Amino acid sequence: MDKVAIPRGWVVADSLYCNQYFLAILLTLRTIVALVRMRSNQVLYEEPPDRVKGQKGRSRIHGAKFKLSTPSREPEKNEIVTLLNQQVRLAAWTGLHLRTLPLLAGLVLRVEFLKPDGSPRFKRPLFLFWTGPWSTPLADICYIRLM
């Protein structure tokens, strides 16, 4: 694997930590990033649309809903990689945030472990929320999770 520029420290956490109380700390600590597992029924939000000229009222905070169980758009990145002798299908969406924490947009990564025939090994995929640089290779993000 190639070396990737990851901030000084990172935190790997389970789905209980995918909330505004834990993730809000990362808004002030810019040298630390988090990789947090998410529930498969989690709902996130896209960035709000641009404000229309002459529009009254405050700017919108949330865009369209994004359900992990049924994504509303195609992923920006798709890859199939081998991690620890296991074929893994990765898909990533960027610019998504929690309803209670609209200031922290991150990358959502869907991880599916594959059987030798290419079908999913498990019923549900693994979903991860990455607060680090979106340019980080997807395989490197998964490798952090495996460490």
PyMOL commands that set and color helices and strands:
alter all, ss='L'
color gray80, all
select helices_A, chain A and resi 15-17+20-27+138-146
alter helices_A, ss='H'
color red, helices_A
select strands_A, chain A and resi 9-13+32-38+43-46+65-67+77-83+86-98+101-113+126-130
alter strands_A, ss='S'
color yellow, strands_A
deselect
rebuild
show_as cartoon
